[in-house]
């Protein structure tokens, strides 16, 4: 049985001291999850003497979590409407209906529907003296159309250092997720972190968004293939 967030929050300090890997799973975004994630990030980064990254990493983690939860809820919405999300015609029709109908109230309802169907987002925090890794995994795949758009946004974001500038240049063709990707990469660049340490990895049954934050020059990126995980 899942533990209440209030109970989990009280155990954050001992959890961080005793572990180098922590994960939490949810089917919807709410205030309790936000507070827990902020508390966890604050405790880890303060313990590792890198508190300056707290605001940046919390913003990034929240953005990735919201994107993952919305993607899952959208997929359940398509199923409930009897639409095939991989079919271009159904996709266009479904996106219009989703945008027109969806609300905060529906987000709560679809959070419960996702939970009932075993659809979730899992946040993983790995950390060591030399760096930290955050993964946001949702157990549904991304469709090709949306993956292509995400890759394009990631590539385009490399040329910007200011989110307002990115928005003004792309205001006619940038949806929320596109702005989120740009925000993440710009935040990392502004902190002197290589934006290539932000990745989106797609599989047939899941999607993973990963951010790595080096604390020292000794940090070895998981992307290099030299390690499978942080120790």
C-alpha positions, 0 to 999 in steps of 0.5 A, spaced: 500 500 500 502 506 498 504 511 503 502 518 504 506 523 502 506 526 509 509 520 512 514 520 506 516 527 507 518 526 514 523 520 512 527 524 507 533 526 511 534 519 513 532 516 506 538 521 503 543 519 508 542 511 507 541 511 499 544 513 493 538 511 489 531 513 490 524 513 486 517 515 487 511 513 482 505 517 481 499 517 476 498 525 477 501 531 479 498 534 485 501 539 491 503 533 495 508 530 489 511 537 488 512 538 495 515 531 496 520 532 490 522 539 492 524 536 499 528 530 496 532 535 491 533 540 496 536 534 501 540 531 496 543 537 493 544 540 500 547 534 503 552 534 496 554 541 498 550 543 491 544 547 493 545 552 488 542 547 483 536 546 487 531 551 483 534 549 477 533 541 478 526 542 481 524 546 475 526 541 470 524 535 474 517 538 475 517 540 467 519 533 465 514 530 470 508 534 468 510 532 461 510 525 462 503 525 466 500 529 460 502 524 455 500 518 459 493 522 460 492 523 453 493 516 451 488 514 456 483 519 453 484 517 446 483 510 448 476 512 452 474 516 445 475 510 441 481 513 437 488 510 435 493 515 437 498 512 432 493 513 426 494 520 423 487 522 422 485 519 429 491 523 432 489 530 429 482 529 431 483 526 438 488 532 439 483 537 437 478 534 442 483 533 447 485 540 447 478 543 447 475 538 453 481 537 457 481 541 464 484 541 471 478 537 473 479 532 468 486 532 469 484 529 476 479 524 473 484 522 468 489 521 473 485 516 477 484 512 470 491 512 469 492 509 476 486 504 475 490 502 468 497 501 471 499 507 467 504 512 471 510 516 471 516 514 475 521 519 478 528 516 479 534 520 483 541 517 483 547 521 486 554 520 488 559 525 490 561 527 483 554 528 480 546 526 480 542 523 475 534 524 475 530 520 470 522 521 469 520 514 466 513 514 463 510 507 462 507 508 455 511 509 448 511 516 445 508 516 438 513 517 432 510 524 430 511 527 437 518 524 438 520 528 431 517 534 434 521 533 440 528 532 437 527 538 433 525 542 439 531 540 442 536 541 436 533 548 435 534 550 443 541 549 442 542 556 439 538 559 445 540 562 451 534 566 453 527 562 454 523 569 452 527 569 445 526 562 444 518 563 445 518 570 440 522 566 435 517 560 435 511 563 438 507 560 432 509 553 432 511 552 439 506 548 444 507 547 451 512 541 451 516 544 446 517 550 450 518 546 456 524 542 452 527 549 451 526 551 458 530 545 460 536 546 456 536 553 457 536 553 464 542 548 464 546 552 459 545 558 464 548 554 469 554 552 465 552 545 464 552 541 458 545 541 455 547 534 451 546 531 458 539 532 457 536 526 453 529 523 451 530 515 450 524 512 447 522 504 447 517 500 445 513 500 451 516 506 455 519 513 454 525 516 459 527 523 460 534 524 463 538 529 466 545 529 469 548 534 473 555 534 474 558 536 481 565 535 479 570 534 473 570 527 475 563 525 473 562 520 468 556 521 464 551 515 463 551 517 456 558 515 455 557 508 455 562 507 460 557 506 466 550 503 466 548 507 473 551 512 478 554 508 484 
